[in-house]
Amino acid sequence: MSAEAERQFCIAVRHGQDRLILELQGELDMARARQLDEALAGADLRGSGAVVLDLRGVRFLDSTGLKAIFRARKVVRESGRRFAVTEGSAQVQRLLGVTRLNDHLHTIDTPESALG
């Protein structure tokens, strides 16, 4: 895989049984955080169920990416839906832990896991 391909970022939006899943791949950083905002703005948040950010494919996260995740959390919660994330890479989990932001996120193992 080329260095450019390693830095690419994409979001796949799919529907699970009772949830909307945004599957993130690549680096969620200053250059790409707006893509998460746009994907969420384009998603249909009407209805019930949860919105899950699948972070398993995120290889790198910076402070702008953290802010984008928390903007997503706010938008989803304001729509009346539940919000959850999956665990990301070791770097992602380390950043969430060091900043203690993981204390404010509902984390599940897989996008299909029970939300409890």
Helices and strands as residue ranges (DSSP letters): H 3-7, E 9-15, E 19-28, H 33-42, E 50-61, H 63-78, E 82-86, H 90-98, G 101-104, E 107-108
